[in-house]
C-alpha cells in the first residue's frame, strides 16, 4: 500500500480558499446568464433570467475578493456577469418597447400584433384529422 502523505511531508492537503468557490459560482452564473438571455423560455415575470443570474454572478465575484485582488477566475466571472446583466437589460427594454408599441394603433404596433399572432398559431399543435 502506498503512503500518500510522502508527497506533502505528512501534512493535510490544502483546501482551496472559500473565495475560489465563490469565483467558480461567479463564472457559472455569468455563463448561465448569457445562455438564458438568449432563450425566451427562461423568463421570470417576463424578464430575462439573465438579469438575475448576472446580478448573482456579480455578487459572487465581489464576495470572493476577501480584501485581496480578484483572481483570474473571479475576473472572468465578473466580466461574464456584467455582459449577462447588460444583455438582460437590453432585452428587457426591447420587451417593454414591443409591448408598449403593440398597444398603439400604429403600423408598427399592427406589425408586432400580426407577427406574434402568426408565431403563436404556428407553434400551437394542430388538431388531428379525427377531431
C-alpha positions in Angstrom: 0.0 0.0 0.0 1.3 3.5 -0.9 1.8 6.2 1.6 0.0 9.2 0.2 1.5 11.6 2.9 5.0 11.3 1.4 4.3 13.9 -1.3 3.2 16.6 1.2 5.5 15.7 4.1 2.7 14.3 6.2 0.7 17.4 6.2 -3.0 17.6 5.5 -3.9 18.6 1.9 -4.5 22.3 1.4 -8.2 23.1 0.7 -8.9 25.8 -1.8 -9.9 29.1 -0.1 -13.6 30.0 0.1 -13.1 32.8 -2.4 -12.3 30.3 -5.2 -15.6 28.6 -4.6 -17.5 31.9 -5.0 -15.3 32.7 -8.0 -16.4 29.4 -9.6 -20.0 30.3 -9.0 -19.5 33.7 -10.5 -18.3 32.1 -13.7 -21.1 29.6 -13.7 -23.8 32.2 -13.1 -22.4 34.6 -15.6 -22.3 31.9 -18.3 -25.8 30.7 -17.4 -27.0 34.3 -17.6 -25.6 34.7 -21.1 -27.4 31.5 -22.2 -30.7 32.4 -20.6 -30.6 35.9 -22.1 -30.8 34.4 -25.5 -33.6 31.8 -24.7 -37.0 33.3 -24.1 -38.1 30.0 -22.4 -36.2 31.0 -19.3 -38.1 34.1 -18.1 -39.2 35.2 -14.7 -42.0 37.7 -14.6 -41.5 38.2 -18.4 -37.9 39.4 -17.7 -34.9 37.5 -19.0 -33.5 35.3 -16.2 -30.0 36.6 -17.3 -30.7 39.7 -15.3 -31.0 37.7 -12.1 -28.1 35.3 -12.9 -25.9 38.3 -13.8 -26.6 40.0 -10.5 -25.9 36.8 -8.7 -22.6 36.4 -10.5 -21.5 39.9 -9.8 -22.3 39.4 -6.1 -20.3 36.1 -6.0 -17.3 37.8 -7.8 -17.3 40.7 -5.3 -17.7 38.4 -2.3 -14.8 36.2 -3.5 -12.5 39.1 -3.1 -12.0 38.9 0.7 -9.9 42.1 0.7 -7.4 40.7 -1.9 -7.2 41.4 -5.6 -9.7 39.5 -7.7 -8.4 36.2 -9.0 -8.5 35.5 -12.8 -11.5 33.2 -12.3 -13.3 35.9 -10.4 -12.4 38.5 -13.1 -13.8 36.2 -15.7 -17.0 35.7 -13.7 -17.4 39.4 -13.2 -17.0 40.1 -17.0 -19.4 37.3 -17.9 -21.9 38.5 -15.3 -21.7 42.2 -16.4 -22.2 41.2 -20.0 -25.2 39.0 -19.0 -26.7 41.9 -17.0 -26.3 44.3 -19.8 -27.8 41.9 -22.4 -30.6 41.2 -19.9 -31.3 44.9 -19.5 -31.3 45.4 -23.3 -33.7 42.5 -23.7 -36.0 43.9 -21.0 -36.0 47.3 -22.7 -36.8 45.6 -26.0 -39.7 43.6 -24.4 -41.1 46.8 -22.9 -40.8 48.6 -26.2 -42.6 45.8 -28.1 -45.4 45.5 -25.6 -45.9 49.3 -25.5 -45.9 49.5 -29.3 -48.4 46.7 -29.6 -50.9 48.7 -27.6 -50.8 51.6 -30.1 -52.8 51.9 -33.3 -49.7 52.5 -35.5 -48.5 50.3 -38.4 -45.6 49.1 -36.2 -48.0 48.1 -33.5 -50.1 46.2 -36.0 -47.0 44.5 -37.4 -46.0 43.3 -33.9 -49.5 42.0 -33.2 -49.6 40.2 -36.5 -46.1 38.7 -36.0 -47.0 37.4 -32.5 -50.4 36.1 -33.7 -48.7 34.2 -36.7 -46.0 32.8 -34.5 -48.5 31.7 -31.8 -50.6 29.9 -34.4 -47.5 28.3 -36.0 -46.4 27.0 -32.6 -49.7 25.7 -31.4 -50.4 22.0 -32.2 -52.8 21.4 -35.0 -55.9 19.2 -34.4 -55.8 15.6 -35.5 -57.8 14.5 -38.5 -60.3 12.7 -36.3 -61.3 15.9 -34.3 
